[in-house]
């Protein structure tokens, strides 16, 4: 009933060597593919970081700088002071001042989120309860943009120049 199994050691050995060679080849191919993918990940990570940096510059850095320049005589100092006290984030497509402690938008006296606009930020900073900060803000914020010349009217007299006659008519 049980048939004897004939063993051919040479054939088995050849089969094992062939399978081993195939497995080694597949392993080498997979290792090479893993190295390619790892290099790809490094390149893509660098590109992603660069893109995120450019997006931040366009959506946050430039508008914040413009607002600081519009309301301050020392825009870099104002920006540093603003970023030391608040976080500036893009939320739902709008720049928002955020309280770093609780992550909620900064509220004004009216109970509404302070809009990221020059006058609103200036008013918020000037209302600071910290005397040292208020002193700094008063020193670097532009009080108003009046030049003092709006009420004065120029009284220029237009004098006509004499016409010279050179004997030609």
C-alpha positions in Angstrom: 0.0 0.0 0.0 2.6 2.5 0.8 4.8 2.9 -2.2 8.4 3.6 -1.5 9.6 7.1 -2.4 12.7 7.2 -4.5 15.1 10.0 -3.6 17.3 11.5 -6.2 19.7 13.6 -4.1 21.4 15.2 -7.2 18.0 16.4 -8.6 16.9 17.7 -5.2 20.1 19.5 -4.7 19.9 21.1 -8.2 16.3 22.2 -7.5 17.3 23.7 -4.1 20.2 25.6 -5.8 17.9 27.0 -8.5 15.2 28.1 -6.0 17.9 29.7 -3.8 19.3 31.6 -6.8 15.8 32.8 -7.7 15.2 34.0 -4.1 18.6 35.7 -3.9 17.8 37.5 -7.2 14.4 38.6 -6.0 15.9 39.8 -2.7 18.5 41.9 -4.5 15.9 43.4 -6.8 13.7 44.3 -3.8 16.7 45.9 -1.9 17.5 48.0 -5.0 13.8 49.1 -5.2 13.8 50.0 -1.5 16.9 52.2 -2.0 15.2 53.9 -4.9 12.1 54.6 -2.8 14.1 55.8 0.1 15.8 58.3 -2.2 12.4 59.3 -3.6 11.1 59.9 -0.1 14.1 62.2 0.7 13.5 64.2 -2.5 9.8 64.5 -1.9 10.3 65.5 1.7 12.6 68.3 0.6 10.2 69.5 -2.0 7.3 69.4 0.5 9.2 71.4 3.0 10.1 73.9 0.3 6.5 74.2 -0.8 5.3 74.6 2.8 7.8 77.4 3.3 6.7 79.2 0.2 3.0 78.8 1.1 3.7 80.2 4.6 5.6 83.1 3.1 2.8 84.0 0.8 -0.2 83.4 3.1 1.2 84.5 6.4 4.6 86.2 6.3 3.9 88.8 3.6 0.5 89.9 4.9 1.8 90.1 8.4 4.7 92.2 7.3 2.4 94.5 5.3 0.2 95.1 8.3 3.1 95.7 10.6 4.6 98.2 8.1 1.3 100.0 7.9 0.9 100.6 11.6 4.4 100.8 13.0 7.5 102.9 12.8 9.5 99.7 13.7 7.7 96.9 11.8 10.3 94.2 12.7 10.0 95.0 16.4 6.2 95.1 16.2 6.2 91.7 14.5 8.5 90.2 17.1 6.4 91.5 19.9 3.2 90.3 18.2 4.6 86.8 17.6 5.9 86.7 21.2 2.4 87.3 22.6 0.2 85.6 19.9 0.2 82.9 17.3 -0.7 84.0 13.8 -2.5 81.3 11.8 -4.5 80.9 8.6 -7.9 79.7 9.6 -10.6 79.1 6.9 -8.6 81.3 4.6 -8.4 84.2 7.0 -5.4 85.4 9.0 -6.2 85.0 12.7 -4.5 86.1 15.9 -4.6 83.0 18.2 -4.1 82.8 22.0 -1.1 80.4 22.3 -2.5 79.0 25.6 -5.9 77.7 24.5 -5.6 77.9 20.7 -8.7 80.1 20.4 -8.9 83.3 18.4 -8.1 86.5 20.4 -11.3 88.3 21.3 -11.7 92.1 21.3 -13.8 94.2 23.7 -16.9 93.5 21.6 -16.6 89.8 22.2 -15.7 89.1 18.5 -12.5 87.8 17.1 -10.0 90.6 16.4 -9.7 90.9 12.6 -6.2 90.8 11.3 -6.3 94.4 10.2 -4.0 97.3 11.1 -6.4 99.4 13.2 -7.8 96.4 15.0 -4.4 95.1 15.9 -3.2 98.5 16.9 -6.2 99.0 19.2 -5.7 95.5 20.7 -2.0 96.2 21.5 -2.6 99.7 22.9 -5.2 98.3 25.3 -2.7 95.9 26.9 -2.9 95.7 30.6 0.8 95.0 31.0 2.4 98.5 31.5 5.7 97.5 30.0 4.1 96.1 26.9 1.8 99.0 26.5 4.8 101.4 26.7 6.6 99.4 24.0 3.5 99.4 21.8 3.0 103.1 22.2 6.6 103.7 21.2 6.6 101.6 18.0 3.0 102.1 16.8 2.0 105.0 14.5 -0.5 107.1 16.5 -2.1 108.5 13.3 -1.1 109.3 9.8 -1.9 113.0 10.0 0.9 115.1 8.5 -0.4 118.4 10.0 -0.7 120.0 6.6 -4.3 119.2 5.8 -5.7 122.5 7.1 -3.1 124.8 5.5 -3.9 126.0 2.0 -1.2 127.0 -0.3 -1.3 130.6 -1.5 0.9 130.5 -4.5 0.9 133.4 -6.9 1.5 132.6 -10.5 3.7 135.2 -12.0 3.8 135.2 -15.8 7.3 135.4 -17.2 8.0 138.5 -19.4 8.0 137.8 -23.1 11.2 138.8 -24.8 11.1 140.4 -28.1 14.1 139.8 -30.3 13.0 141.9 -33.2 11.4 139.0 -35.0 7.8 139.2 -35.8 
